[in-house]
């Protein structure tokens, strides 16, 4: 590489770190939408959720000076304009040792690159050397196999406005940013994920409410219900499904007379998808005389209560899930998330944020995560696995003065792992310190971190 070329490269190479501001709401969802809607990037509304996929963002490149190995760079930057490519240059330091420079460079530097210069035009592509070639546009990425939790039962509806062509993509993008539902172009394509149409468990008769695994998509304006019922053989059980809100006002308790016995059948409605499995209280009012009976009315909770080993939840599998202490854990390797985004991402896949018994248990979990990620990125890139050990945890500060507790199980967090979180102010969020310390740290809940989930 000539002195003039090196000087030209350094003048045009940008090495300042900037704040990332142009990202897809959900990379997985964008890929799936693009496969189903070939002209997605020409649609001003849909493409606004996928600016990076639609090539409207500046490239994100590795950015390091004079490093001994090109794979050791762990700093990234966003290029200042769409005219820049990612670049890697082989050079020598003052002691004539081979070094590498990585960053962004304007296109003309890459139009006729020198033999020791490698340019590329996709995000984070400049950590390996490729022979110099003319810069060409990359073809659209292929759609990966759909992964995640498969909804149990058939989704059926007679209301065409409640149909979703891509339920998995809709769940992903709404979990990443619920505000996308404020845009009509997305809300009409994702009516269930946006809450305009609910998914309810739907069974004519089951003895145990947890036995119902069929689901149905309700029409707009309907809610989920569960109601005690009596079969033709006199067996007591439940009926579940969708109902209008007007009918719901009539089914909180329904008296009946069957085979000379008076029952009060208890029921209720709820306003969240799949919430009607939370109805568990059977009426105990039963008399054999026409005497006045006691009516029990049960109101269903509007949010799903934590469920351990939910039979309707399945481990997503794939390269980014693993087993720890007999439980399925899975990692979001696409992007870092805030605490609320991480909870939503896990919840959309039938998971939750993890908890542990004590500091030793956390060390084992961190170690398992680290080695699992190393298998994915390769041993030479082990430095990229460390950030995955700094994940949000299920711990919250209890408002009644108990300090840190595990949100899902309600148990206090072991004191041997509080570390920097011990004197954290209210409203802080806990995350794993990482680097196999077995300690929790506290920070603002708006900081983006890696998301680790455990299957419910």
Secondary structure as GFF3:
##gff-version 3
##sequence-region A 1 456
A	DSSP	alpha_helix	3	12	.	.	.	ID=ss1
A	DSSP	alpha_helix	27	36	.	.	.	ID=ss2
A	DSSP	three_ten_helix	40	42	.	.	.	ID=ss3
A	DSSP	alpha_helix	44	48	.	.	.	ID=ss4
A	DSSP	beta_strand	60	62	.	.	.	ID=ss5
A	DSSP	beta_strand	64	67	.	.	.	ID=ss6
A	DSSP	three_ten_helix	70	72	.	.	.	ID=ss7
A	DSSP	beta_strand	76	78	.	.	.	ID=ss8
A	DSSP	beta_strand	84	92	.	.	.	ID=ss9
A	DSSP	beta_strand	98	106	.	.	.	ID=ss10
A	DSSP	alpha_helix	107	111	.	.	.	ID=ss11
A	DSSP	beta_strand	117	120	.	.	.	ID=ss12
A	DSSP	three_ten_helix	160	162	.	.	.	ID=ss13
A	DSSP	alpha_helix	167	176	.	.	.	ID=ss14
A	DSSP	three_ten_helix	178	182	.	.	.	ID=ss15
A	DSSP	alpha_helix	184	187	.	.	.	ID=ss16
A	DSSP	beta_strand	199	201	.	.	.	ID=ss17
A	DSSP	beta_strand	203	206	.	.	.	ID=ss18
A	DSSP	three_ten_helix	209	211	.	.	.	ID=ss19
A	DSSP	beta_strand	215	217	.	.	.	ID=ss20
A	DSSP	beta_strand	222	230	.	.	.	ID=ss21
A	DSSP	beta_strand	236	244	.	.	.	ID=ss22
A	DSSP	alpha_helix	245	248	.	.	.	ID=ss23
A	DSSP	beta_strand	253	258	.	.	.	ID=ss24
A	DSSP	beta_strand	261	270	.	.	.	ID=ss25
A	DSSP	three_ten_helix	275	277	.	.	.	ID=ss26
A	DSSP	beta_strand	286	287	.	.	.	ID=ss27
A	DSSP	beta_strand	321	324	.	.	.	ID=ss28
A	DSSP	beta_strand	327	337	.	.	.	ID=ss29
A	DSSP	alpha_helix	339	348	.	.	.	ID=ss30
A	DSSP	beta_strand	351	353	.	.	.	ID=ss31
A	DSSP	alpha_helix	359	377	.	.	.	ID=ss32
A	DSSP	three_ten_helix	379	384	.	.	.	ID=ss33
A	DSSP	three_ten_helix	386	389	.	.	.	ID=ss34
A	DSSP	beta_strand	395	398	.	.	.	ID=ss35
A	DSSP	beta_strand	403	406	.	.	.	ID=ss36
A	DSSP	three_ten_helix	415	417	.	.	.	ID=ss37
A	DSSP	three_ten_helix	419	421	.	.	.	ID=ss38
A	DSSP	beta_strand	429	432	.	.	.	ID=ss39
A	DSSP	beta_strand	440	443	.	.	.	ID=ss40
A	DSSP	beta_strand	449	455	.	.	.	ID=ss41
###
